[in-house]
Amino acid sequence: MAVPGQKPKPHIQAVREGTFRPDRNSEGARFAPTAPVEPDWSDRLPGTGSADVRRMAADVWARTIPALVHSAGLTDPQRETAIEYCVTAARLWQAERELSRNGLVVETERGNVKNPWVTIAHQYRSHFRSLVGELGLSPASATRITPPEFSGGDDDGIFD
């Protein structure tokens, strides 16, 4: 059963905003401030038919993850969520591409039926929305994230 009310803020965000209260906020897990390392997409998405999906996942990583490291303090222990976001975005792109090629209805030996990619796209889109909210990538969820304080001088992506 879902818990009513707003999602709790991460501990570090409450500390940054000066709203941390030990009686209301849990410290939660603390991660080392190391930037996530991009995975080998051929290990994550093997097979000859996945070349386009690997390329798209790598593109999503290159456009999104460095920004999340800078803006939200994404760390290497949180890497799996970032990878899941990239794979989900790539698979959603694949599903939409297949729907554009073949249409919403396909002809089978039993007649016209809904294209199976419609269901796949719906499931990936639902998962994508939850990851977007989790990572603070929608305009509404981005307002709930406070940028980390970075160490001075070099822009190494590591925060204090």
Residue frames as a rotation matrix with the C-alpha (Angstrom) as fourth column:
MET 1
0.582 0.813 0.000 0.00
0.813 -0.582 0.000 0.00
0.000 0.000 -1.000 0.00
ALA 2
-0.070 -0.604 0.794 1.29
0.550 -0.687 -0.475 3.44
0.832 0.403 0.381 -0.87
VAL 3
-0.315 -0.125 -0.941 2.28
0.897 -0.363 -0.252 5.90
-0.310 -0.923 0.227 1.83
PRO 4
0.662 0.641 0.388 0.30
0.734 -0.660 -0.162 9.16
0.152 0.392 -0.907 1.59
GLY 5
0.769 -0.298 -0.565 1.98
0.031 -0.866 0.499 12.53
-0.638 -0.402 -0.657 1.26
GLN 6
0.695 -0.584 -0.419 5.12
-0.701 -0.419 -0.577 13.81
0.161 0.695 -0.701 -0.39
LYS 7
0.658 -0.613 -0.437 8.11
0.463 0.787 -0.407 11.59
0.594 0.066 0.802 -1.01
PRO 8
0.796 -0.419 -0.437 10.73
0.291 -0.367 0.883 12.20
-0.531 -0.830 -0.170 1.64
LYS 9
0.775 -0.608 -0.172 13.76
-0.570 -0.555 -0.606 14.23
0.273 0.568 -0.776 0.62
PRO 10
0.443 -0.728 -0.524 17.13
0.511 0.685 -0.519 12.53
0.737 -0.037 0.675 0.57
HIS 11
0.592 -0.247 -0.768 19.13
0.761 -0.144 0.633 13.21
-0.267 -0.958 0.102 3.75
ILE 12
-0.464 -0.886 0.004 21.86
0.827 -0.431 0.361 15.17
-0.318 0.171 0.933 1.96
GLN 13
-0.367 0.404 0.838 19.26
0.520 -0.658 0.545 17.43
0.772 0.635 0.031 0.35
ALA 14
0.734 0.654 -0.181 17.65
0.488 -0.323 0.811 18.23
0.472 -0.684 -0.557 3.72
VAL 15
0.254 -0.736 -0.627 21.11
0.814 -0.188 0.550 19.04
-0.523 -0.650 0.551 5.11
ARG 16
-0.650 -0.533 0.542 21.94
0.755 -0.534 0.381 21.29
0.086 0.657 0.749 2.14
GLU 17
-0.101 0.721 0.686 18.65
0.364 -0.615 0.699 23.14
0.926 0.320 -0.201 2.49
GLY 18
-0.856 -0.300 0.422 19.05
-0.260 -0.455 -0.852 23.51
0.447 -0.839 0.311 6.24
THR 19
0.068 0.973 0.220 15.80
-0.880 -0.046 0.474 21.67
0.471 -0.225 0.853 6.95
PHE 20
-0.258 -0.220 -0.941 17.29
0.039 0.971 -0.237 18.49
0.965 -0.098 -0.241 8.47
ARG 21
0.073 0.294 0.953 15.70
-0.973 -0.188 0.133 17.45
0.219 -0.937 0.273 11.75
PRO 22
-0.849 -0.511 -0.136 16.82
-0.473 0.848 -0.239 14.20
0.238 -0.138 -0.961 13.39
ASP 23
-0.602 0.679 0.420 13.30
-0.164 0.409 -0.898 13.56
-0.781 -0.609 -0.135 14.69
ARG 24
0.473 0.843 -0.254 11.81
-0.401 -0.050 -0.915 13.79
-0.784 0.535 0.315 11.17
ASN 25
0.605 -0.322 -0.728 14.58
-0.757 0.052 -0.652 12.91
0.247 0.945 -0.212 8.74
SER 26
0.821 -0.411 0.396 16.50
0.207 0.861 0.464 9.69
-0.532 -0.299 0.792 8.42
GLU 27
0.079 -0.875 -0.477 20.14
-0.563 -0.434 0.703 9.99
-0.823 0.213 -0.527 7.45
GLY 28
0.935 0.349 -0.065 19.82
-0.255 0.531 -0.808 7.05
-0.247 0.772 0.585 5.06
ALA 29
0.541 -0.754 0.374 22.69
0.781 0.615 0.109 5.69
-0.312 0.233 0.921 3.03
ARG 30
0.640 -0.458 -0.617 25.73
-0.453 -0.874 0.179 7.84
-0.621 0.165 -0.767 2.29
PHE 31
0.814 -0.320 0.485 27.76
0.562 0.643 -0.520 7.16
-0.146 0.696 0.703 -0.83
ALA 32
-0.170 -0.947 -0.273 31.29
0.584 -0.320 0.746 8.05
-0.794 -0.033 0.607 -1.76
PRO 33
0.550 0.432 -0.714 31.32
-0.182 -0.773 -0.608 11.10
-0.815 0.464 -0.347 -4.06
THR 34
-0.658 -0.738 0.148 32.66
-0.041 0.231 0.972 9.32
-0.752 0.634 -0.182 -7.15
ALA 35
-0.124 0.597 -0.793 31.16
-0.928 -0.352 -0.120 9.85
-0.350 0.721 0.597 -10.58
PRO 36
0.512 0.388 0.766 29.52
-0.155 0.919 -0.362 6.77
-0.845 0.067 0.531 -12.14
VAL 37
-0.636 -0.757 -0.152 31.47
-0.404 0.158 0.901 4.88
-0.658 0.635 -0.406 -14.79
GLU 38
0.170 0.708 -0.686 29.72
-0.977 0.027 -0.214 4.17
-0.133 0.706 0.696 -18.07
PRO 39
0.266 -0.030 0.964 29.10
-0.226 0.970 0.093 0.45
-0.937 -0.242 0.251 -18.54
ASP 40
-0.894 -0.423 -0.149 30.19
-0.291 0.296 0.910 -1.65
-0.340 0.857 -0.388 -21.49
TRP 41
-0.073 0.974 -0.213 26.91
-0.878 -0.164 -0.449 -1.60
-0.472 0.154 0.868 -23.39
SER 42
-0.105 0.017 -0.994 27.80
-0.742 0.665 0.089 -4.74
0.662 0.747 -0.058 -25.36
ASP 43
-0.943 -0.171 -0.287 27.83
0.067 0.744 -0.665 -6.66
0.327 -0.646 -0.690 -22.04
ARG 44
-0.696 0.718 -0.020 24.55
-0.248 -0.266 -0.932 -5.12
-0.674 -0.643 0.363 -20.92
LEU 45
0.440 0.846 -0.301 22.81
-0.542 -0.017 -0.840 -5.45
-0.716 0.532 0.451 -24.29
PRO 46
-0.567 -0.758 0.324 24.44
-0.216 0.516 0.829 -8.39
-0.795 0.400 -0.456 -26.12
GLY 47
0.105 0.575 0.811 23.50
0.628 0.594 -0.503 -9.66
-0.771 0.562 -0.299 -29.54
THR 48
-0.781 -0.446 0.437 23.74
0.602 -0.352 0.716 -8.47
-0.166 0.823 0.544 -33.09
GLY 49
-0.068 0.858 0.509 20.18
0.780 -0.273 0.564 -7.11
0.623 0.435 -0.650 -33.10
SER 50
0.630 0.329 -0.704 20.93
0.756 -0.467 0.459 -4.73
-0.177 -0.821 -0.543 -30.21
ALA 51
-0.403 -0.886 0.231 23.50
0.914 -0.404 0.046 -2.49
0.053 0.229 0.972 -31.92
ASP 52
-0.244 0.388 0.889 21.03
0.244 -0.862 0.444 0.39
0.939 0.325 0.116 -32.34
VAL 53
0.807 0.573 -0.140 19.83
0.238 -0.101 0.966 0.03
0.540 -0.813 -0.218 -28.75
ARG 54
0.284 -0.803 -0.525 23.44
0.935 0.109 0.339 0.04
-0.215 -0.587 0.781 -27.47
ARG 55
-0.586 -0.505 0.634 24.17
0.688 -0.723 0.060 3.17
0.428 0.471 0.771 -29.47
MET 56
0.155 0.743 0.651 21.05
0.063 -0.665 0.744 4.89
0.986 -0.074 -0.150 -28.15
ALA 57
0.828 0.112 -0.550 21.79
0.526 0.186 0.830 3.87
0.195 -0.976 0.095 -24.53
ALA 58
-0.161 -0.965 -0.206 25.33
0.977 -0.186 0.109 5.26
-0.144 -0.184 0.972 -24.88
ASP 59
-0.498 0.049 0.866 23.93
0.398 -0.874 0.278 8.48
0.770 0.483 0.416 -26.32
VAL 60
0.619 0.767 0.169 21.44
0.126 -0.309 0.943 8.84
0.775 -0.562 -0.288 -23.44
TRP 61
0.533 -0.513 -0.672 24.29
0.837 0.206 0.507 8.22
-0.122 -0.833 0.540 -20.96
ALA 62
-0.478 -0.834 0.277 26.50
0.869 -0.495 0.009 10.86
0.129 0.245 0.961 -22.61
ARG 63
-0.348 0.413 0.841 23.73
0.155 -0.860 0.486 13.47
0.925 0.299 0.236 -22.60
THR 64
0.556 0.810 0.187 22.20
-0.110 -0.151 0.982 12.78
0.824 -0.567 0.005 -19.19
ILE 65
0.647 -0.226 -0.728 24.55
0.698 0.560 0.446 11.24
0.307 -0.797 0.520 -16.64
PRO 66
-0.521 -0.853 0.035 27.24
0.758 -0.481 -0.441 13.98
0.393 -0.203 0.897 -16.54
ALA 67
-0.360 0.476 0.802 24.45
-0.254 -0.878 0.406 16.50
0.898 -0.058 0.437 -15.97
LEU 68
0.718 0.659 -0.223 23.05
-0.012 0.332 0.943 14.39
0.696 -0.675 0.246 -13.12
VAL 69
0.101 -0.771 -0.628 26.49
0.939 0.283 -0.196 14.11
0.329 -0.570 0.753 -11.51
HIS 70
-0.785 -0.456 0.420 26.76
0.369 -0.888 -0.274 17.89
0.498 -0.060 0.865 -11.57
SER 71
-0.384 0.708 0.592 23.18
-0.467 -0.702 0.537 18.85
0.796 -0.070 0.601 -10.73
ALA 72
0.640 0.762 0.103 22.04
-0.514 0.324 0.794 16.08
0.572 -0.561 0.599 -8.38
GLY 73
-0.051 -0.751 0.659 25.28
-0.991 0.121 0.061 14.57
-0.125 -0.649 -0.750 -7.07
LEU 74
0.901 0.359 -0.243 24.77
-0.406 0.896 -0.182 11.18
0.152 0.263 0.953 -8.75
THR 75
0.039 -0.913 0.405 27.46
-0.919 0.127 0.373 8.79
-0.392 -0.387 -0.835 -7.50
ASP 76
-0.567 -0.382 -0.730 28.89
-0.707 0.681 0.193 5.48
0.423 0.625 -0.656 -8.65
PRO 77
-0.942 0.257 0.218 26.93
0.073 0.787 -0.613 3.38
-0.329 -0.561 -0.760 -6.13
GLN 78
-0.011 0.979 -0.201 23.77
-0.172 -0.200 -0.965 4.82
-0.985 0.024 0.170 -7.73
ARG 79
-0.700 -0.448 -0.557 25.02
-0.588 -0.082 0.805 3.78
-0.406 0.890 -0.206 -11.16
GLU 80
-0.859 0.367 0.357 22.54
0.453 0.871 0.193 0.93
-0.240 0.327 -0.914 -11.64
THR 81
0.151 0.932 -0.328 19.60
0.525 -0.357 -0.773 3.34
-0.838 -0.055 -0.543 -11.56
ALA 82
0.033 -0.229 -0.973 21.34
-0.598 -0.784 0.165 5.48
-0.801 0.576 -0.163 -14.18
ILE 83
-0.926 -0.376 -0.045 22.02
-0.279 0.598 0.752 2.42
-0.256 0.708 -0.658 -16.33
GLU 84
-0.486 0.827 0.283 18.40
0.719 0.563 -0.408 1.32
-0.497 0.005 -0.868 -15.99
TYR 85
0.279 0.551 -0.786 17.30
-0.007 -0.818 -0.576 4.80
-0.960 0.166 -0.224 -17.11
CYS 86
-0.365 -0.521 -0.771 19.52
-0.760 -0.312 0.570 4.63
-0.538 0.794 -0.282 -20.21
VAL 87
-0.978 0.028 0.206 18.40
0.117 0.892 0.436 1.11
-0.172 0.451 -0.876 -21.15
THR 88
-0.179 0.983 -0.027 14.73
0.676 0.103 -0.730 2.00
-0.715 -0.149 -0.683 -20.61
ALA 89
0.203 0.204 -0.958 15.04
-0.385 -0.883 -0.270 5.13
-0.900 0.424 -0.101 -22.76
ALA 90
-0.689 -0.543 -0.480 16.77
-0.660 0.196 0.725 3.12
-0.299 0.817 -0.493 -25.50
ARG 91
-0.856 0.422 0.300 14.16
0.450 0.893 0.028 0.34
-0.256 0.159 -0.954 -25.38
LEU 92
0.111 0.906 -0.410 11.34
0.373 -0.420 -0.828 2.87
-0.921 -0.061 -0.384 -25.49
TRP 93
-0.110 -0.256 -0.960 12.99
-0.742 -0.622 0.251 4.44
-0.661 0.740 -0.122 -28.54
GLN 94
-0.959 -0.281 -0.020 13.22
-0.234 0.756 0.612 0.95
-0.157 0.592 -0.791 -30.10
ALA 95
-0.479 0.853 0.207 9.54
0.665 0.506 -0.549 0.25
-0.574 -0.126 -0.810 -29.41
GLU 96
0.272 0.588 -0.762 8.43
-0.060 -0.780 -0.623 3.56
-0.960 0.215 -0.177 -30.88
ARG 97
-0.473 -0.526 -0.707 10.57
-0.758 -0.166 0.630 2.97
-0.449 0.834 -0.320 -33.95
GLU 98
-0.963 0.140 0.231 8.99
0.209 0.927 0.312 -0.45
-0.170 0.349 -0.922 -34.48
LEU 99
-0.086 0.986 -0.142 5.50
0.594 -0.064 -0.802 1.02
-0.800 -0.153 -0.581 -34.06
SER 100
0.107 0.066 -0.992 6.31
-0.522 -0.845 -0.113 3.68
-0.846 0.530 -0.056 -36.65
ARG 101
-0.784 -0.490 -0.382 7.51
-0.583 0.370 0.723 1.03
-0.213 0.789 -0.576 -39.07
ASN 102
-0.940 0.318 -0.119 4.72
0.266 0.907 0.325 -1.51
0.212 0.274 -0.938 -38.61
GLY 103
-0.329 0.863 0.384 1.76
-0.387 -0.494 0.779 0.46
0.862 0.108 0.496 -37.26
LEU 104
-0.476 0.230 0.849 -0.45
-0.876 -0.032 -0.482 -0.04
-0.084 -0.973 0.217 -34.23
VAL 105
0.534 0.676 0.508 -2.28
-0.515 0.737 -0.438 -2.96
-0.670 -0.028 0.742 -35.82
VAL 106
-0.596 -0.736 -0.322 -0.57
-0.747 0.362 0.558 -5.90
-0.294 0.573 -0.765 -37.50
GLU 107
0.443 0.737 -0.511 -2.02
-0.872 0.487 -0.053 -8.62
0.210 0.469 0.858 -39.68
THR 108
-0.579 -0.545 0.607 -1.63
-0.658 0.751 0.046 -12.21
-0.481 -0.372 -0.794 -38.53
GLU 109
-0.929 0.236 -0.285 -3.05
-0.016 0.743 0.669 -15.53
0.370 0.626 -0.687 -39.73
ARG 110
-0.456 0.795 -0.401 -6.00
0.877 0.323 -0.357 -14.90
-0.154 -0.514 -0.844 -37.40
GLY 111
0.549 0.653 0.522 -6.66
0.741 -0.669 0.057 -11.38
0.387 0.355 -0.851 -38.66
ASN 112
-0.014 -0.516 0.857 -5.72
-0.007 -0.857 -0.516 -7.91
1.000 -0.014 0.008 -37.50
VAL 113
0.568 0.103 -0.816 -4.44
0.783 0.238 0.575 -7.60
0.253 -0.966 0.054 -33.92
LYS 114
0.955 -0.289 0.063 -2.81
-0.291 -0.875 0.386 -4.97
-0.057 -0.387 -0.920 -31.76
ASN 115
0.363 -0.911 -0.196 0.91
-0.161 0.146 -0.976 -4.80
0.918 0.386 -0.094 -32.43
PRO 116
0.594 -0.170 -0.786 2.79
0.736 0.509 0.447 -6.40
0.324 -0.844 0.427 -29.48
TRP 117
-0.513 -0.839 0.180 5.13
0.713 -0.534 -0.455 -3.38
0.478 -0.105 0.872 -29.48
VAL 118
0.063 0.616 0.785 2.19
-0.192 -0.765 0.615 -1.28
0.979 -0.190 0.070 -28.19
THR 119
0.922 0.287 -0.260 2.24
0.152 0.350 0.924 -3.23
0.357 -0.892 0.279 -24.92
ILE 120
0.182 -0.944 -0.275 6.03
0.973 0.214 -0.090 -3.15
0.144 -0.251 0.957 -24.75
ALA 121
-0.462 -0.331 0.823 6.09
0.348 -0.921 -0.175 0.62
0.816 0.206 0.541 -25.32
HIS 122
0.486 0.729 0.483 3.42
-0.235 -0.423 0.875 1.14
0.842 -0.539 -0.034 -22.65
GLN 123
0.853 -0.188 -0.487 5.40
0.508 0.516 0.690 -0.86
0.121 -0.836 0.535 -20.07
TYR 124
-0.183 -0.982 0.039 8.68
0.961 -0.187 -0.202 0.88
0.205 0.001 0.979 -20.86
ARG 125
-0.229 0.154 0.961 7.00
0.121 -0.975 0.185 4.29
0.966 0.158 0.205 -20.81
SER 126
0.826 0.560 0.068 5.59
-0.040 -0.063 0.997 3.60
0.563 -0.826 -0.029 -17.35
HIS 127
0.561 -0.708 -0.429 9.01
0.818 0.396 0.417 2.51
-0.126 -0.585 0.801 -16.09
PHE 128
-0.304 -0.670 0.677 10.62
0.766 -0.594 -0.244 5.50
0.566 0.445 0.694 -17.79
ARG 129
0.291 0.515 0.806 8.27
-0.078 -0.827 0.557 7.92
0.954 -0.225 -0.200 -15.98
SER 130
0.972 0.065 -0.225 9.16
0.208 0.197 0.958 6.43
0.107 -0.978 0.178 -12.61
LEU 131
0.167 -0.983 -0.077 12.90
0.980 0.157 0.125 6.68
-0.110 -0.096 0.989 -13.35
VAL 132
-0.184 -0.168 0.968 12.54
0.472 -0.879 -0.063 10.27
0.862 0.446 0.241 -14.56
GLY 133
0.702 0.511 0.496 10.91
-0.202 -0.525 0.827 11.17
0.683 -0.681 -0.265 -11.25
GLU 134
0.848 -0.417 -0.327 13.50
0.515 0.506 0.692 9.24
-0.123 -0.755 0.644 -9.27
LEU 135
-0.102 -0.975 0.200 16.41
0.994 -0.090 0.069 10.98
-0.049 0.205 0.977 -11.00
GLY 136
0.089 0.200 -0.976 14.82
0.381 -0.912 -0.152 14.44
-0.920 -0.359 -0.157 -11.03
LEU 137
-0.800 -0.495 0.338 14.70
0.453 -0.130 0.882 14.71
-0.393 0.859 0.328 -14.82
SER 138
0.030 0.839 0.544 11.20
0.917 -0.240 0.319 16.12
0.398 0.489 -0.776 -15.25
PRO 139
-0.344 -0.150 0.927 10.60
0.023 -0.988 -0.151 19.84
0.939 -0.031 0.344 -14.69
ALA 140
0.619 0.652 0.437 8.47
-0.435 -0.178 0.883 19.12
0.654 -0.737 0.173 -11.61
SER 141
0.882 -0.292 -0.370 10.86
0.462 0.690 0.557 16.62
0.092 -0.662 0.744 -10.02
ALA 142
-0.034 -0.943 0.332 13.87
0.713 -0.256 -0.653 18.82
0.700 0.215 0.681 -10.80
THR 143
0.158 0.144 0.977 12.53
-0.359 -0.913 0.193 21.45
0.920 -0.381 -0.093 -8.44
ARG 144
0.959 0.247 0.141 12.90
-0.226 0.357 0.906 18.99
0.173 -0.901 0.398 -5.55
ILE 145
0.557 -0.822 -0.123 16.63
0.823 0.565 -0.053 18.50
0.114 -0.072 0.991 -6.11
THR 146
0.911 -0.372 -0.179 19.24
-0.288 -0.883 0.371 20.82
-0.296 -0.287 -0.911 -4.66
PRO 147
0.647 -0.719 -0.254 22.63
-0.107 0.244 -0.964 20.79
0.755 0.650 0.081 -6.38
PRO 148
0.667 -0.497 -0.555 25.57
0.744 0.397 0.538 19.52
-0.047 -0.772 0.634 -4.34
GLU 149
0.832 -0.503 -0.234 28.38
-0.447 -0.858 0.254 21.84
-0.328 -0.107 -0.939 -3.33
PHE 150
0.822 -0.570 -0.012 31.40
0.385 0.570 -0.726 21.12
0.421 0.592 0.687 -5.48
SER 151
0.322 -0.818 -0.476 34.99
0.695 -0.137 0.706 21.41
-0.643 -0.558 0.525 -4.38
GLY 152
0.678 -0.036 -0.734 36.66
-0.262 -0.945 -0.196 24.53
-0.686 0.325 -0.650 -5.71
GLY 153
-0.277 -0.909 -0.311 39.04
-0.568 -0.106 0.816 24.89
-0.775 0.403 -0.487 -8.63
ASP 154
-0.939 -0.182 -0.293 38.91
-0.345 0.504 0.792 21.95
0.004 0.845 -0.536 -10.98
ASP 155
0.046 0.998 -0.051 35.60
-0.987 0.037 -0.158 20.70
-0.156 0.058 0.986 -12.30
ASP 156
-0.834 -0.507 -0.217 36.17
-0.530 0.845 0.063 17.03
0.151 0.168 -0.974 -11.60
GLY 157
-0.096 0.898 -0.430 32.53
-0.384 0.365 0.848 16.18
0.918 0.246 0.310 -10.94
ILE 158
-0.313 -0.061 -0.948 33.26
0.743 0.606 -0.284 15.38
0.591 -0.793 -0.144 -7.31
PHE 159
0.276 0.521 0.807 31.31
-0.142 -0.809 0.571 17.24
0.951 -0.272 -0.150 -4.65
ASP 160
-0.724 -0.518 0.456 31.93
-0.463 -0.125 -0.877 18.02
0.512 -0.846 -0.149 -1.00
